[in-house]
């Protein structure tokens, strides 16, 4: 709808999620139990977001047909 390539946008978002996951994983390795729990919480949310990004990427063709007049 904006004219931007949705696949590119999803790729950028996916890369940022993976970067954050690497940071959190490192923090989890060196942190105390409280840090580990906080990192696990954030990692699970990022993992769910990644699954949604993958699903959305798989449906881009359908989405394009739905929003294009």
C-alpha positions as CSV (number, residue, x, y, z in Angstrom):
1,X,0.0,0.0,0.0
2,X,2.9,2.4,0.6
3,X,4.8,1.3,-2.5
4,X,7.7,-0.1,-0.4
5,X,8.7,-3.7,-0.9
6,X,7.1,-5.6,2.0
7,X,9.6,-8.5,1.7
8,X,12.5,-6.1,2.2
9,X,10.8,-4.5,5.2
10,X,10.2,-8.0,6.7
11,X,13.8,-8.9,6.1
12,X,15.0,-5.8,7.9
13,X,12.7,-6.5,10.8
14,X,13.8,-10.1,10.9
15,X,17.5,-9.1,11.0
16,X,16.9,-6.7,13.9
17,X,15.0,-9.3,15.9
18,X,17.9,-11.8,15.4
19,X,20.4,-9.1,16.5
20,X,18.4,-8.5,19.6
21,X,18.1,-12.2,20.3
22,X,21.9,-12.6,20.1
23,X,22.4,-9.8,22.5
24,X,19.9,-11.2,24.9
25,X,21.4,-14.7,24.7
26,X,24.8,-13.3,25.6
27,X,23.3,-11.3,28.5
28,X,21.5,-14.5,29.6
29,X,24.8,-16.5,29.6
30,X,26.5,-14.0,31.9
31,X,23.6,-12.8,34.1
32,X,22.2,-13.9,37.3
33,X,18.9,-15.8,37.6
34,X,16.9,-12.6,37.4
35,X,18.7,-11.6,34.2
36,X,18.1,-15.0,32.8
37,X,14.4,-14.9,33.4
38,X,14.1,-11.4,32.0
39,X,16.0,-12.5,28.9
40,X,14.0,-15.6,28.5
41,X,10.8,-13.5,28.6
42,X,12.1,-11.2,25.9
43,X,13.5,-14.1,23.8
44,X,10.2,-15.9,23.8
45,X,8.4,-12.7,22.6
46,X,11.0,-12.2,19.8
47,X,10.7,-15.8,18.8
48,X,6.9,-15.4,18.5
49,X,7.4,-12.2,16.4
50,X,9.8,-14.1,14.1
51,X,7.3,-16.8,13.5
52,X,4.7,-14.2,12.6
53,X,7.2,-12.5,10.3
54,X,7.8,-15.8,8.5
55,X,4.1,-16.5,8.2
56,X,3.5,-13.0,6.9
57,X,6.4,-13.4,4.4
58,X,4.8,-16.6,3.1
59,X,1.5,-14.8,2.6
60,X,2.8,-11.7,0.8
61,X,1.3,-12.8,-2.5
62,X,-2.1,-13.2,-1.0
63,X,-1.8,-9.9,0.9
64,X,-0.9,-8.1,-2.3
65,X,-4.0,-9.4,-4.1
66,X,-6.2,-8.4,-1.1
67,X,-5.0,-4.8,-0.9
68,X,-4.6,-4.1,-4.6
69,X,-7.7,-2.8,-6.4
